[in-house]
């Protein structure tokens, strides 16, 4: 389920550092994040995980193909 290198490149282009995002859904049962929470993209790792500095203080990553975020305007 890991993205290939071309997909990771596209994920990075679509989610540059500093982009504001909003959580749509996340499957992590232990997170306190909820749909509608917002944050700022910090980086995308080689597995395509988008690491976000959430406004709540969390730094939890968004897992490719599992969790869903949407871009928001600054």
Order of alpha helices (4+ residues) and beta strands (2+ residues): alpha-beta-beta-beta-beta-beta
